[in-house]
Amino acid sequence: MKNRLKVLRAERDWSQADLASRLAVSRQSVNAIETGKYDPSLPLAFKIADLFEMPIEEIFLRD
């Protein structure tokens, strides 16, 4: 699944570690989600959407 996580993170000048801390996951998890190697669980996707104050559909895109 494609996503805009890297762009959204960069717009806020957050490192992967910063985002990981805010989501209570590892930096490696953030990297894996950003690169499309891992799709987040639904609860984590909602947490990401809440953090960025956006609907899930605007962050995670269908291939």
Predicted model as a PDB file, atoms N, CA, C, CB and O in Angstrom, pLDDT in the B-factor column:
MODEL        1                                                                  
ATOM      1  N   MET A   1       0.844  -1.165   0.000  1.00 86.00           N  
ATOM      2  CA  MET A   1       0.000   0.000   0.000  1.00 86.00           C  
ATOM      3  C   MET A   1       0.896   1.238   0.000  1.00 86.00           C  
ATOM      4  CB  MET A   1      -0.964  -0.008   1.217  1.00 86.00           C  
ATOM      5  O   MET A   1       1.835   1.339   0.790  1.00 86.00           O  
ATOM      6  N   LYS A   2       0.593   2.174  -0.896  1.00 93.00           N  
ATOM      7  CA  LYS A   2       1.354   3.416  -0.936  1.00 93.00           C  
ATOM      8  C   LYS A   2       0.873   4.339   0.178  1.00 93.00           C  
ATOM      9  CB  LYS A   2       1.218   4.106  -2.319  1.00 93.00           C  
ATOM     10  O   LYS A   2      -0.260   4.237   0.646  1.00 93.00           O  
ATOM     11  N   ASN A   3       1.757   5.235   0.589  1.00 96.00           N  
ATOM     12  CA  ASN A   3       1.351   6.184   1.618  1.00 96.00           C  
ATOM     13  C   ASN A   3       2.128   7.482   1.479  1.00 96.00           C  
ATOM     14  CB  ASN A   3       1.556   5.588   3.015  1.00 96.00           C  
ATOM     15  O   ASN A   3       3.140   7.548   0.781  1.00 96.00           O  
ATOM     16  N   ARG A   4       1.638   8.510   2.154  1.00 96.00           N  
ATOM     17  CA  ARG A   4       2.246   9.837   2.133  1.00 96.00           C  
ATOM     18  C   ARG A   4       2.960  10.146   3.439  1.00 96.00           C  
ATOM     19  CB  ARG A   4       1.192  10.895   1.856  1.00 96.00           C  
ATOM     20  O   ARG A   4       3.217  11.310   3.749  1.00 96.00           O  
ATOM     21  N   LEU A   5       3.275   9.130   4.191  1.00 97.00           N  
ATOM     22  CA  LEU A   5       3.832   9.319   5.525  1.00 97.00           C  
ATOM     23  C   LEU A   5       5.148  10.091   5.507  1.00 97.00           C  
ATOM     24  CB  LEU A   5       4.039   7.979   6.186  1.00 97.00           C  
ATOM     25  O   LEU A   5       5.344  10.993   6.322  1.00 97.00           O  
ATOM     26  N   LYS A   6       6.046   9.752   4.595  1.00 97.00           N  
ATOM     27  CA  LYS A   6       7.345  10.427   4.538  1.00 97.00           C  
ATOM     28  C   LYS A   6       7.173  11.918   4.249  1.00 97.00           C  
ATOM     29  CB  LYS A   6       8.240   9.780   3.464  1.00 97.00           C  
ATOM     30  O   LYS A   6       7.831  12.752   4.870  1.00 97.00           O  
ATOM     31  N   VAL A   7       6.298  12.249   3.318  1.00 97.00           N  
ATOM     32  CA  VAL A   7       6.047  13.652   2.959  1.00 97.00           C  
ATOM     33  C   VAL A   7       5.427  14.397   4.134  1.00 97.00           C  
ATOM     34  CB  VAL A   7       5.121  13.744   1.721  1.00 97.00           C  
ATOM     35  O   VAL A   7       5.856  15.503   4.465  1.00 97.00           O  
ATOM     36  N   LEU A   8       4.432  13.805   4.760  1.00 98.00           N  
ATOM     37  CA  LEU A   8       3.765  14.449   5.894  1.00 98.00           C  
ATOM     38  C   LEU A   8       4.738  14.654   7.051  1.00 98.00           C  
ATOM     39  CB  LEU A   8       2.560  13.611   6.357  1.00 98.00           C  
ATOM     40  O   LEU A   8       4.707  15.682   7.728  1.00 98.00           O  
ATOM     41  N   ARG A   9       5.586  13.680   7.265  1.00 97.00           N  
ATOM     42  CA  ARG A   9       6.585  13.778   8.329  1.00 97.00           C  
ATOM     43  C   ARG A   9       7.577  14.896   8.010  1.00 97.00           C  
ATOM     44  CB  ARG A   9       7.327  12.428   8.511  1.00 97.00           C  
ATOM     45  O   ARG A   9       7.919  15.694   8.884  1.00 97.00           O  
ATOM     46  N   ALA A  10       8.034  14.954   6.771  1.00 97.00           N  
ATOM     47  CA  ALA A  10       9.002  15.973   6.364  1.00 97.00           C  
ATOM     48  C   ALA A  10       8.409  17.383   6.463  1.00 97.00           C  
ATOM     49  CB  ALA A  10       9.481  15.706   4.931  1.00 97.00           C  
ATOM     50  O   ALA A  10       9.107  18.330   6.825  1.00 97.00           O  
ATOM     51  N   GLU A  11       7.126  17.513   6.143  1.00 97.00           N  
ATOM     52  CA  GLU A  11       6.465  18.820   6.237  1.00 97.00           C  
ATOM     53  C   GLU A  11       6.497  19.360   7.662  1.00 97.00           C  
ATOM     54  CB  GLU A  11       5.017  18.720   5.753  1.00 97.00           C  
ATOM     55  O   GLU A  11       6.478  20.573   7.871  1.00 97.00           O  
ATOM     56  N   ARG A  12       6.547  18.466   8.634  1.00 97.00           N  
ATOM     57  CA  ARG A  12       6.570  18.867  10.045  1.00 97.00           C  
ATOM     58  C   ARG A  12       7.986  18.887  10.610  1.00 97.00           C  
ATOM     59  CB  ARG A  12       5.702  17.928  10.871  1.00 97.00           C  
ATOM     60  O   ARG A  12       8.198  19.178  11.788  1.00 97.00           O  
ATOM     61  N   ASP A  13       8.960  18.569   9.737  1.00 98.00           N  
ATOM     62  CA  ASP A  13      10.367  18.532  10.131  1.00 98.00           C  
ATOM     63  C   ASP A  13      10.610  17.522  11.253  1.00 98.00           C  
ATOM     64  CB  ASP A  13      10.826  19.921  10.571  1.00 98.00           C  
ATOM     65  O   ASP A  13      11.383  17.771  12.178  1.00 98.00           O  
ATOM     66  N   TRP A  14       9.927  16.370  11.149  1.00 98.00           N  
ATOM     67  CA  TRP A  14      10.101  15.289  12.121  1.00 98.00           C  
ATOM     68  C   TRP A  14      11.015  14.232  11.519  1.00 98.00           C  
ATOM     69  CB  TRP A  14       8.727  14.669  12.529  1.00 98.00           C  
ATOM     70  O   TRP A  14      10.931  13.930  10.328  1.00 98.00           O  
ATOM     71  N   SER A  15      11.873  13.682  12.337  1.00 98.00           N  
ATOM     72  CA  SER A  15      12.662  12.526  11.914  1.00 98.00           C  
ATOM     73  C   SER A  15      11.789  11.274  12.058  1.00 98.00           C  
ATOM     74  CB  SER A  15      13.988  12.398  12.759  1.00 98.00           C  
ATOM     75  O   SER A  15      10.704  11.319  12.636  1.00 98.00           O  
ATOM     76  N   GLN A  16      12.283  10.173  11.526  1.00 98.00           N  
ATOM     77  CA  GLN A  16      11.559   8.910  11.722  1.00 98.00           C  
ATOM     78  C   GLN A  16      11.477   8.589  13.204  1.00 98.00           C  
ATOM     79  CB  GLN A  16      12.245   7.751  10.957  1.00 98.00           C  
ATOM     80  O   GLN A  16      10.469   8.057  13.671  1.00 98.00           O  
ATOM     81  N   ALA A  17      12.531   8.908  13.947  1.00 98.00           N  
ATOM     82  CA  ALA A  17      12.535   8.652  15.389  1.00 98.00           C  
ATOM     83  C   ALA A  17      11.491   9.510  16.102  1.00 98.00           C  
ATOM     84  CB  ALA A  17      13.929   8.923  15.977  1.00 98.00           C  
ATOM     85  O   ALA A  17      10.834   9.047  17.034  1.00 98.00           O  
ATOM     86  N   ASP A  18      11.340  10.767  15.658  1.00 98.00           N  
ATOM     87  CA  ASP A  18      10.315  11.640  16.245  1.00 98.00           C  
ATOM     88  C   ASP A  18       8.924  11.052  16.044  1.00 98.00           C  
ATOM     89  CB  ASP A  18      10.386  13.051  15.629  1.00 98.00           C  
ATOM     90  O   ASP A  18       8.126  10.976  16.978  1.00 98.00           O  
ATOM     91  N   LEU A  19       8.648  10.639  14.811  1.00 98.00           N  
ATOM     92  CA  LEU A  19       7.336  10.066  14.513  1.00 98.00           C  
ATOM     93  C   LEU A  19       7.130   8.770  15.293  1.00 98.00           C  
ATOM     94  CB  LEU A  19       7.188   9.809  12.999  1.00 98.00           C  
ATOM     95  O   LEU A  19       6.056   8.533  15.848  1.00 98.00           O  
ATOM     96  N   ALA A  20       8.146   7.951  15.330  1.00 98.00           N  
ATOM     97  CA  ALA A  20       8.054   6.681  16.059  1.00 98.00           C  
ATOM     98  C   ALA A  20       7.717   6.926  17.525  1.00 98.00           C  
ATOM     99  CB  ALA A  20       9.373   5.891  15.943  1.00 98.00           C  
ATOM    100  O   ALA A  20       6.885   6.225  18.102  1.00 98.00           O  
ATOM    101  N   SER A  21       8.356   7.910  18.117  1.00 98.00           N  
ATOM    102  CA  SER A  21       8.094   8.244  19.519  1.00 98.00           C  
ATOM    103  C   SER A  21       6.647   8.681  19.717  1.00 98.00           C  
ATOM    104  CB  SER A  21       9.047   9.350  19.993  1.00 98.00           C  
ATOM    105  O   SER A  21       6.002   8.275  20.685  1.00 98.00           O  
ATOM    106  N   ARG A  22       6.136   9.503  18.811  1.00 98.00           N  
ATOM    107  CA  ARG A  22       4.755   9.977  18.914  1.00 98.00           C  
ATOM    108  C   ARG A  22       3.746   8.845  18.749  1.00 98.00           C  
ATOM    109  CB  ARG A  22       4.494  11.052  17.872  1.00 98.00           C  
ATOM    110  O   ARG A  22       2.643   8.906  19.291  1.00 98.00           O  
ATOM    111  N   LEU A  23       4.130   7.807  17.994  1.00 98.00           N  
ATOM    112  CA  LEU A  23       3.226   6.677  17.738  1.00 98.00           C  
ATOM    113  C   LEU A  23       3.474   5.489  18.672  1.00 98.00           C  
ATOM    114  CB  LEU A  23       3.372   6.223  16.299  1.00 98.00           C  
ATOM    115  O   LEU A  23       2.727   4.511  18.649  1.00 98.00           O  
ATOM    116  N   ALA A  24       4.515   5.577  19.483  1.00 98.00           N  
ATOM    117  CA  ALA A  24       4.911   4.491  20.384  1.00 98.00           C  
ATOM    118  C   ALA A  24       5.236   3.206  19.625  1.00 98.00           C  
ATOM    119  CB  ALA A  24       3.805   4.223  21.397  1.00 98.00           C  
ATOM    120  O   ALA A  24       4.831   2.110  20.012  1.00 98.00           O  
ATOM    121  N   VAL A  25       5.988   3.378  18.522  1.00 98.00           N  
ATOM    122  CA  VAL A  25       6.502   2.238  17.748  1.00 98.00           C  
ATOM    123  C   VAL A  25       7.995   2.474  17.538  1.00 98.00           C  
ATOM    124  CB  VAL A  25       5.740   2.073  16.360  1.00 98.00           C  
ATOM    125  O   VAL A  25       8.516   3.523  17.914  1.00 98.00           O  
ATOM    126  N   SER A  26       8.676   1.516  16.946  1.00 98.00           N  
ATOM    127  CA  SER A  26      10.106   1.679  16.693  1.00 98.00           C  
ATOM    128  C   SER A  26      10.338   2.510  15.432  1.00 98.00           C  
ATOM    129  CB  SER A  26      10.791   0.306  16.560  1.00 98.00           C  
ATOM    130  O   SER A  26       9.460   2.634  14.578  1.00 98.00           O  
ATOM    131  N   ARG A  27      11.543   3.077  15.339  1.00 98.00           N  
ATOM    132  CA  ARG A  27      11.908   3.814  14.133  1.00 98.00           C  
ATOM    133  C   ARG A  27      11.919   2.871  12.934  1.00 98.00           C  
ATOM    134  CB  ARG A  27      13.287   4.495  14.302  1.00 98.00           C  
ATOM    135  O   ARG A  27      11.572   3.266  11.821  1.00 98.00           O  
ATOM    136  N   GLN A  28      12.315   1.638  13.166  1.00 98.00           N  
ATOM    137  CA  GLN A  28      12.332   0.649  12.086  1.00 98.00           C  
ATOM    138  C   GLN A  28      10.926   0.394  11.554  1.00 98.00           C  
ATOM    139  CB  GLN A  28      12.955  -0.666  12.575  1.00 98.00           C  
ATOM    140  O   GLN A  28      10.749   0.170  10.356  1.00 98.00           O  
ATOM    141  N   SER A  29       9.923   0.425  12.432  1.00 98.00           N  
ATOM    142  CA  SER A  29       8.535   0.254  11.988  1.00 98.00           C  
ATOM    143  C   SER A  29       8.106   1.415  11.101  1.00 98.00           C  
ATOM    144  CB  SER A  29       7.589   0.134  13.197  1.00 98.00           C  
ATOM    145  O   SER A  29       7.458   1.214  10.073  1.00 98.00           O  
ATOM    146  N   VAL A  30       8.470   2.635  11.502  1.00 98.00           N  
ATOM    147  CA  VAL A  30       8.142   3.811  10.688  1.00 98.00           C  
ATOM    148  C   VAL A  30       8.803   3.689   9.318  1.00 98.00           C  
ATOM    149  CB  VAL A  30       8.594   5.119  11.396  1.00 98.00           C  
ATOM    150  O   VAL A  30       8.174   3.953   8.294  1.00 98.00           O  
ATOM    151  N   ASN A  31      10.073   3.289   9.302  1.00 98.00           N  
ATOM    152  CA  ASN A  31      10.785   3.125   8.038  1.00 98.00           C  
ATOM    153  C   ASN A  31      10.102   2.074   7.157  1.00 98.00           C  
ATOM    154  CB  ASN A  31      12.248   2.730   8.297  1.00 98.00           C  
ATOM    155  O   ASN A  31       9.929   2.286   5.957  1.00 98.00           O  
ATOM    156  N   ALA A  32       9.720   0.955   7.748  1.00 97.00           N  
ATOM    157  CA  ALA A  32       9.083  -0.120   6.988  1.00 97.00           C  
ATOM    158  C   ALA A  32       7.730   0.324   6.418  1.00 97.00           C  
ATOM    159  CB  ALA A  32       8.899  -1.358   7.878  1.00 97.00           C  
ATOM    160  O   ALA A  32       7.382  -0.050   5.298  1.00 97.00           O  
ATOM    161  N   ILE A  33       6.982   1.101   7.161  1.00 97.00           N  
ATOM    162  CA  ILE A  33       5.695   1.611   6.666  1.00 97.00           C  
ATOM    163  C   ILE A  33       5.933   2.597   5.527  1.00 97.00           C  
ATOM    164  CB  ILE A  33       4.888   2.291   7.811  1.00 97.00           C  
ATOM    165  O   ILE A  33       5.277   2.521   4.489  1.00 97.00           O  
ATOM    166  N   GLU A  34       6.871   3.521   5.722  1.00 97.00           N  
ATOM    167  CA  GLU A  34       7.162   4.524   4.692  1.00 97.00           C  
ATOM    168  C   GLU A  34       7.606   3.902   3.374  1.00 97.00           C  
ATOM    169  CB  GLU A  34       8.231   5.472   5.183  1.00 97.00           C  
ATOM    170  O   GLU A  34       7.240   4.380   2.300  1.00 97.00           O  
ATOM    171  N   THR A  35       8.388   2.847   3.458  1.00 95.00           N  
ATOM    172  CA  THR A  35       8.914   2.219   2.242  1.00 95.00           C  
ATOM    173  C   THR A  35       7.973   1.168   1.661  1.00 95.00           C  
ATOM    174  CB  THR A  35      10.254   1.584   2.532  1.00 95.00           C  
ATOM    175  O   THR A  35       8.276   0.569   0.629  1.00 95.00           O  
ATOM    176  N   GLY A  36       6.836   0.941   2.312  1.00 92.00           N  
ATOM    177  CA  GLY A  36       5.858   0.000   1.786  1.00 92.00           C  
ATOM    178  C   GLY A  36       6.171  -1.455   2.074  1.00 92.00           C  
ATOM    179  O   GLY A  36       5.526  -2.345   1.520  1.00 92.00           O  
ATOM    180  N   LYS A  37       7.154  -1.717   2.936  1.00 95.00           N  
ATOM    181  CA  LYS A  37       7.495  -3.090   3.287  1.00 95.00           C  
ATOM    182  C   LYS A  37       6.520  -3.674   4.299  1.00 95.00           C  
ATOM    183  CB  LYS A  37       8.906  -3.154   3.835  1.00 95.00           C  
ATOM    184  O   LYS A  37       6.443  -4.888   4.484  1.00 95.00           O  
ATOM    185  N   TYR A  38       5.780  -2.786   4.946  1.00 93.00           N  
ATOM    186  CA  TYR A  38       4.876  -3.198   6.026  1.00 93.00           C  
ATOM    187  C   TYR A  38       3.651  -2.293   5.985  1.00 93.00           C  
ATOM    188  CB  TYR A  38       5.583  -3.129   7.432  1.00 93.00           C  
ATOM    189  O   TYR A  38       3.780  -1.073   5.889  1.00 93.00           O  
ATOM    190  N   ASP A  39       2.480  -2.882   6.058  1.00 94.00           N  
ATOM    191  CA  ASP A  39       1.247  -2.114   6.176  1.00 94.00           C  
ATOM    192  C   ASP A  39       0.869  -2.066   7.654  1.00 94.00           C  
ATOM    193  CB  ASP A  39       0.093  -2.738   5.308  1.00 94.00           C  
ATOM    194  O   ASP A  39       0.866  -3.093   8.333  1.00 94.00           O  
ATOM    195  N   PRO A  40       0.553  -0.875   8.143  1.00 96.00           N  
ATOM    196  CA  PRO A  40       0.229  -0.778   9.573  1.00 96.00           C  
ATOM    197  C   PRO A  40      -1.086  -1.471   9.904  1.00 96.00           C  
ATOM    198  CB  PRO A  40       0.159   0.685  10.000  1.00 96.00           C  
ATOM    199  O   PRO A  40      -1.962  -1.620   9.052  1.00 96.00           O  
ATOM    200  N   SER A  41      -1.204  -1.887  11.145  1.00 96.00           N  
ATOM    201  CA  SER A  41      -2.480  -2.433  11.610  1.00 96.00           C  
ATOM    202  C   SER A  41      -3.517  -1.319  11.545  1.00 96.00           C  
ATOM    203  CB  SER A  41      -2.362  -3.015  13.068  1.00 96.00           C  
ATOM    204  O   SER A  41      -3.168  -0.141  11.470  1.00 96.00           O  
ATOM    205  N   LEU A  42      -4.766  -1.687  11.574  1.00 96.00           N  
ATOM    206  CA  LEU A  42      -5.826  -0.680  11.533  1.00 96.00           C  
ATOM    207  C   LEU A  42      -5.748   0.268  12.730  1.00 96.00           C  
ATOM    208  CB  LEU A  42      -7.195  -1.359  11.496  1.00 96.00           C  
ATOM    209  O   LEU A  42      -5.876   1.478  12.540  1.00 96.00           O  
ATOM    210  N   PRO A  43      -5.544  -0.225  13.949  1.00 98.00           N  
ATOM    211  CA  PRO A  43      -5.414   0.714  15.068  1.00 98.00           C  
ATOM    212  C   PRO A  43      -4.243   1.690  14.890  1.00 98.00           C  
ATOM    213  CB  PRO A  43      -5.240  -0.059  16.367  1.00 98.00           C  
ATOM    214  O   PRO A  43      -4.361   2.865  15.239  1.00 98.00           O  
ATOM    215  N   LEU A  44      -3.122   1.213  14.352  1.00 98.00           N  
ATOM    216  CA  LEU A  44      -1.982   2.098  14.127  1.00 98.00           C  
ATOM    217  C   LEU A  44      -2.295   3.095  13.006  1.00 98.00           C  
ATOM    218  CB  LEU A  44      -0.719   1.277  13.782  1.00 98.00           C  
ATOM    219  O   LEU A  44      -1.904   4.259  13.091  1.00 98.00           O  
ATOM    220  N   ALA A  45      -2.985   2.656  11.976  1.00 97.00           N  
ATOM    221  CA  ALA A  45      -3.369   3.570  10.892  1.00 97.00           C  
ATOM    222  C   ALA A  45      -4.267   4.683  11.428  1.00 97.00           C  
ATOM    223  CB  ALA A  45      -4.091   2.799   9.757  1.00 97.00           C  
ATOM    224  O   ALA A  45      -4.113   5.842  11.043  1.00 97.00           O  
ATOM    225  N   PHE A  46      -5.197   4.342  12.308  1.00 97.00           N  
ATOM    226  CA  PHE A  46      -6.053   5.367  12.922  1.00 97.00           C  
ATOM    227  C   PHE A  46      -5.226   6.319  13.787  1.00 97.00           C  
ATOM    228  CB  PHE A  46      -7.163   4.707  13.772  1.00 97.00           C  
ATOM    229  O   PHE A  46      -5.476   7.524  13.805  1.00 97.00           O  
ATOM    230  N   LYS A  47      -4.245   5.774  14.500  1.00 98.00           N  
ATOM    231  CA  LYS A  47      -3.388   6.601  15.339  1.00 98.00           C  
ATOM    232  C   LYS A  47      -2.589   7.594  14.482  1.00 98.00           C  
ATOM    233  CB  LYS A  47      -2.434   5.716  16.168  1.00 98.00           C  
ATOM    234  O   LYS A  47      -2.433   8.759  14.847  1.00 98.00           O  
ATOM    235  N   ILE A  48      -2.094   7.116  13.350  1.00 98.00           N  
ATOM    236  CA  ILE A  48      -1.363   7.976  12.413  1.00 98.00           C  
ATOM    237  C   ILE A  48      -2.278   9.065  11.866  1.00 98.00           C  
ATOM    238  CB  ILE A  48      -0.773   7.142  11.253  1.00 98.00           C  
ATOM    239  O   ILE A  48      -1.902  10.235  11.809  1.00 98.00           O  
ATOM    240  N   ALA A  49      -3.482   8.667  11.466  1.00 98.00           N  
ATOM    241  CA  ALA A  49      -4.449   9.637  10.934  1.00 98.00           C  
ATOM    242  C   ALA A  49      -4.796  10.691  11.983  1.00 98.00           C  
ATOM    243  CB  ALA A  49      -5.730   8.919  10.462  1.00 98.00           C  
ATOM    244  O   ALA A  49      -4.884  11.878  11.668  1.00 98.00           O  
ATOM    245  N   ASP A  50      -4.989  10.266  13.211  1.00 98.00           N  
ATOM    246  CA  ASP A  50      -5.285  11.214  14.292  1.00 98.00           C  
ATOM    247  C   ASP A  50      -4.116  12.166  14.522  1.00 98.00           C  
ATOM    248  CB  ASP A  50      -5.613  10.460  15.592  1.00 98.00           C  
ATOM    249  O   ASP A  50      -4.321  13.365  14.714  1.00 98.00           O  
ATOM    250  N   LEU A  51      -2.904  11.646  14.504  1.00 98.00           N  
ATOM    251  CA  LEU A  51      -1.722  12.468  14.728  1.00 98.00           C  
ATOM    252  C   LEU A  51      -1.593  13.564  13.664  1.00 98.00           C  
ATOM    253  CB  LEU A  51      -0.466  11.593  14.737  1.00 98.00           C  
ATOM    254  O   LEU A  51      -1.273  14.711  13.976  1.00 98.00           O  
ATOM    255  N   PHE A  52      -1.845  13.197  12.416  1.00 98.00           N  
ATOM    256  CA  PHE A  52      -1.734  14.161  11.316  1.00 98.00           C  
ATOM    257  C   PHE A  52      -3.037  14.921  11.070  1.00 98.00           C  
ATOM    258  CB  PHE A  52      -1.315  13.447  10.043  1.00 98.00           C  
ATOM    259  O   PHE A  52      -3.105  15.791  10.201  1.00 98.00           O  
ATOM    260  N   GLU A  53      -4.065  14.583  11.843  1.00 98.00           N  
ATOM    261  CA  GLU A  53      -5.381  15.223  11.719  1.00 98.00           C  
ATOM    262  C   GLU A  53      -5.897  15.170  10.282  1.00 98.00           C  
ATOM    263  CB  GLU A  53      -5.311  16.680  12.193  1.00 98.00           C  
ATOM    264  O   GLU A  53      -6.321  16.172   9.706  1.00 98.00           O  
ATOM    265  N   MET A  54      -5.842  13.947   9.727  1.00 97.00           N  
ATOM    266  CA  MET A  54      -6.292  13.701   8.360  1.00 97.00           C  
ATOM    267  C   MET A  54      -7.048  12.377   8.319  1.00 97.00           C  
ATOM    268  CB  MET A  54      -5.090  13.685   7.366  1.00 97.00           C  
ATOM    269  O   MET A  54      -6.816  11.503   9.155  1.00 97.00           O  
ATOM    270  N   PRO A  55      -7.952  12.225   7.350  1.00 97.00           N  
ATOM    271  CA  PRO A  55      -8.586  10.908   7.167  1.00 97.00           C  
ATOM    272  C   PRO A  55      -7.542   9.879   6.707  1.00 97.00           C  
ATOM    273  CB  PRO A  55      -9.753  10.998   6.130  1.00 97.00           C  
ATOM    274  O   PRO A  55      -6.583  10.217   6.013  1.00 97.00           O  
ATOM    275  N   ILE A  56      -7.742   8.655   7.096  1.00 96.00           N  
ATOM    276  CA  ILE A  56      -6.833   7.574   6.691  1.00 96.00           C  
ATOM    277  C   ILE A  56      -6.648   7.550   5.175  1.00 96.00           C  
ATOM    278  CB  ILE A  56      -7.366   6.213   7.177  1.00 96.00           C  
ATOM    279  O   ILE A  56      -5.540   7.325   4.687  1.00 96.00           O  
ATOM    280  N   GLU A  57      -7.726   7.779   4.432  1.00 95.00           N  
ATOM    281  CA  GLU A  57      -7.673   7.695   2.962  1.00 95.00           C  
ATOM    282  C   GLU A  57      -6.742   8.739   2.347  1.00 95.00           C  
ATOM    283  CB  GLU A  57      -9.072   7.862   2.382  1.00 95.00           C  
ATOM    284  O   GLU A  57      -6.287   8.566   1.216  1.00 95.00           O  
ATOM    285  N   GLU A  58      -6.456   9.800   3.063  1.00 96.00           N  
ATOM    286  CA  GLU A  58      -5.553  10.829   2.537  1.00 96.00           C  
ATOM    287  C   GLU A  58      -4.094  10.518   2.840  1.00 96.00           C  
ATOM    288  CB  GLU A  58      -5.915  12.188   3.113  1.00 96.00           C  
ATOM    289  O   GLU A  58      -3.192  11.150   2.290  1.00 96.00           O  
ATOM    290  N   ILE A  59      -3.865   9.556   3.704  1.00 97.00           N  
ATOM    291  CA  ILE A  59      -2.484   9.168   4.046  1.00 97.00           C  
ATOM    292  C   ILE A  59      -2.111   7.876   3.341  1.00 97.00           C  
ATOM    293  CB  ILE A  59      -2.317   9.003   5.577  1.00 97.00           C  
ATOM    294  O   ILE A  59      -1.023   7.762   2.777  1.00 97.00           O  
ATOM    295  N   PHE A  60      -3.009   6.908   3.371  1.00 95.00           N  
ATOM    296  CA  PHE A  60      -2.758   5.606   2.765  1.00 95.00           C  
ATOM    297  C   PHE A  60      -3.554   5.479   1.476  1.00 95.00           C  
ATOM    298  CB  PHE A  60      -3.118   4.466   3.740  1.00 95.00           C  
ATOM    299  O   PHE A  60      -4.775   5.640   1.466  1.00 95.00           O  
ATOM    300  N   LEU A  61      -2.850   5.189   0.394  1.00 91.00           N  
ATOM    301  CA  LEU A  61      -3.451   5.173  -0.940  1.00 91.00           C  
ATOM    302  C   LEU A  61      -3.452   3.761  -1.508  1.00 91.00           C  
ATOM    303  CB  LEU A  61      -2.698   6.125  -1.885  1.00 91.00           C  
ATOM    304  O   LEU A  61      -2.534   2.978  -1.261  1.00 91.00           O  
ATOM    305  N   ARG A  62      -4.480   3.450  -2.261  1.00 83.00           N  
ATOM    306  CA  ARG A  62      -4.519   2.145  -2.929  1.00 83.00           C  
ATOM    307  C   ARG A  62      -3.493   2.122  -4.037  1.00 83.00           C  
ATOM    308  CB  ARG A  62      -5.929   1.840  -3.490  1.00 83.00           C  
ATOM    309  O   ARG A  62      -3.208   3.147  -4.656  1.00 83.00           O  
ATOM    310  N   ASP A  63      -2.937   0.948  -4.285  1.00 73.00           N  
ATOM    311  CA  ASP A  63      -1.934   0.815  -5.359  1.00 73.00           C  
ATOM    312  C   ASP A  63      -2.547   0.994  -6.721  1.00 73.00           C  
ATOM    313  CB  ASP A  63      -1.249  -0.538  -5.290  1.00 73.00           C  
ATOM    314  O   ASP A  63      -1.846   0.913  -7.730  1.00 73.00           O  
TER     315      ASP A  63                                                      
ENDMDL                                                                          
END                                                                             
